[in-house]
Each structure stands twice: as C-alpha cells, then as structure tokens.
Amino acid sequence: MTSGERTLPQVLAMAKTDSVTGKTKVAQLLTALGFGPARAMTLMEQVGIVVDSRAAGLGERQRVALLEALDH
C-alpha cells in the first residue's frame, strides 16, 4: 500500500483469501497509509475496531465503517 500499488479496499478484500494479508493488523495497514500510531488507534476506536484486530478478522460493518471514515 505504501508504494501505491494497492488501495485499502483492495487490501481488505484480499485479506479474506490471502493468509499473509489477513494476518496483518489493521493498525499496520493504517500506518502504511501514512497515519501515525495515535491517529490510527483513534480512528479504529471511532469505527469500533479493537486495537489488536487483524484484517481478516474485520466484519463487513467494520470494513464499511473504516472505508467511510477514510472516504474510500
């Protein structure tokens, strides 16, 4: 994501089938987008995502809320 090859919606979709992507913590994905650790945690709390959540563990509502919060 940092290189711009994939967007957050693409990565979250990949997390369902790709084990490496699925095991990546949501906080790491957000920091790859340029958010600092504190901002990433605040954003996760606002949309109801637990700090240690992994990409594959997000429910559909959490994915949608996260993407809406980031305007994707």
C-alpha positions in Angstrom: 0.0 0.0 0.0 2.8 2.4 0.8 4.1 2.1 -2.8 0.6 2.9 -4.1 0.2 -0.4 -5.9 -2.9 -1.4 -3.8 -5.7 0.6 -2.2 -7.1 -0.1 1.3 -10.4 -1.5 -0.2 -8.3 -3.9 -2.3 -6.2 -5.0 0.6 -9.2 -5.6 2.8 -10.8 -7.7 0.1 -7.5 -9.7 -0.3 -7.5 -10.3 3.5 -10.4 -12.7 3.1 -8.4 -15.1 0.9 -4.7 -14.3 1.4 -3.3 -15.5 4.7 -0.4 -13.1 4.9 -2.6 -10.1 4.2 -5.3 -11.4 6.5 -2.8 -11.7 9.4 -1.8 -8.1 9.1 -3.0 -5.9 11.9 -5.4 -3.1 10.9 -3.2 -0.6 12.7 -0.3 -1.6 10.5 -2.4 -1.1 7.4 -3.4 2.4 8.6 0.2 3.3 9.4 1.1 2.2 5.8 -1.4 4.8 4.6 0.5 7.5 6.5 -1.4 7.7 9.7 0.6 7.9 12.9 0.1 5.3 15.6 -2.1 7.6 17.8 -4.3 8.7 14.9 -4.6 5.1 13.7 -5.8 4.0 17.2 -8.2 6.9 17.4 -9.7 6.1 14.0 -10.1 2.4 14.9 -11.8 3.3 18.2 -14.2 5.6 16.4 -15.3 2.9 14.0 -15.4 0.1 16.6 -12.3 -1.9 15.8 -10.4 -3.4 18.6 -6.7 -2.4 18.7 -5.3 -5.9 18.0 -7.7 -6.7 15.2 -6.3 -8.3 12.1 -7.5 -7.5 8.6 -9.2 -10.9 8.1 -11.0 -10.6 11.4 -12.9 -7.5 10.4 -16.7 -7.9 10.0 -18.5 -6.3 7.0 -19.8 -3.4 9.1 -16.3 -2.7 10.4 -14.9 -2.7 6.9 -17.6 -0.4 5.6 -17.2 2.0 8.6 -13.4 2.1 8.2 -13.7 2.9 4.5 -16.3 5.5 5.0 -14.2 7.2 7.7 -11.4 7.3 5.2 -13.7 8.4 2.4 -12.8 5.4 0.2 
